Amino acid sequence: MKKNEDGRSMVEMLGVLAIIGVLSVGGITGYSMVMNRYRAERIFNLASSLTASSTGGNVTGKGSIYGAVLTLKENGLVCISWNGLSKDVQKIFETRVAIYEKKDNCINFRKRKTGSTQK
């Protein structure tokens, strides 16, 4: 007697679900990395606009984005208070700036100089 079986077995279905699960985890990880870079870039752009607004005078400014509060001080340093940003965003941001001082609640920094005119 010959059995005619159609459909998928339980093992095949579990294999497909395992593959989908692995791909989903990879996608979520990649998405969170991209979002962390985006947040760090936005914070860096805010810091850049704050420092660009001070044209050598004693101008102070303040801005806030994603829970980070940036304050431009009179000496040209920018102070950032993180207030709940993830460590990944902080690490990405810190690679873009020159940190002068870390205090309990504030990091003082300047933008890194780029190009061949760096001394």
For each residue, the residues with C-beta under 8 A, 3 or more apart:
1:
2:
3:
4:
5:
6:
7:
8: 12 13
9: 12 13
10: 13 14
11: 14 15
12: 8 9 15 16
13: 8 9 10 16 17
14: 10 11 17 18
15: 11 12 18 19
16: 12 13 19 20
17: 13 14 20 21
18: 14 15 21 22
19: 15 16 22 23
20: 16 17 23 24
21: 17 18 24 25
22: 18 19 25 26
23: 19 20 26 27
24: 20 21 27 28
25: 21 22 28 29
26: 22 23 29 30
27: 23 24 30 31
28: 24 25 31 32
29: 25 26 32 33
30: 26 27 33 34
31: 27 28 34 35
32: 28 29 35 36 88
33: 29 30 36 37 88
34: 30 31 37 38
35: 31 32 38 39
36: 32 33 39 40 86 88 89 92
37: 33 34 40 41 92
38: 34 35 41 42
39: 35 36 42 43 66 85 89
40: 36 37 43 44 89 92 93 96
41: 37 38 44 45
42: 38 39 45 46 65 66
43: 39 40 46 47 65 66 68 70 80 89 93
44: 40 41 47 48 93 96 97 111
45: 41 42 48 49
46: 42 43 49 50 63 65 70
47: 43 44 50 51 70 78 80 97 109 111
48: 44 45 51 52 111
49: 45 46 52 53 63
50: 46 47 53 54 61 62 63 70 72 78
51: 47 48 54 72 76 78 110 111
52: 48 49
53: 49 50 59 61 72
54: 50 51 57 59 60 61 72 76
55: 59
56:
57: 54
58: 74
59: 53 54 55 72 74
60: 54 71 72 73 74
61: 50 53 54 71 72
62: 50 69 70 71 72
63: 46 49 50 69 70
64: 67 68 69 70
65: 42 43 46 68 70
66: 39 42 43 85 89
67: 64 82 83 84 85
68: 43 64 65 80 81 82 83 85
69: 62 63 64 80 81 83
70: 43 46 47 50 62 63 64 65 78 79 80
71: 60 61 62 78 79 80 81
72: 50 51 53 54 59 60 61 62 76 77 78
73: 60 76 77 78 79 108
74: 58 59 60
75:
76: 51 54 72 73 110
77: 72 73 100 108 109 110
78: 47 50 51 70 71 72 73 108 109 110
79: 70 71 73 106 107 108
80: 43 47 68 69 70 71 93 106 107 109
81: 68 69 71 105 106
82: 67 68 85 90 107
83: 67 68 69
84: 67
85: 39 66 67 68 82 89 90
86: 36 89 90
87: 90 91
88: 32 33 36 91 92
89: 36 39 40 43 66 85 86 92 93
90: 82 85 86 87 93 94
91: 87 88 94 95
92: 36 37 40 88 89 95 96
93: 40 43 44 80 89 90 96 97
94: 90 91 97 99 107 109
95: 91 92
96: 40 44 92 93 111 112
97: 44 47 93 94 109 110 111 112
98: 109 110 111 112
99: 94 102 107 108 109
100: 77 108 109 110
101: 107 108
102: 99 106 107 108
103: 106 107 108
104:
105: 81
106: 79 80 81 102 103
107: 79 80 82 94 99 101 102 103
108: 73 77 78 79 99 100 101 102 103
109: 47 77 78 80 94 97 98 99 100
110: 51 76 77 78 97 98 100
111: 44 47 48 51 96 97 98
112: 96 97 98
113: 117 118
114: 118
115: 118
116:
117: 113
118: 113 114 115
119:
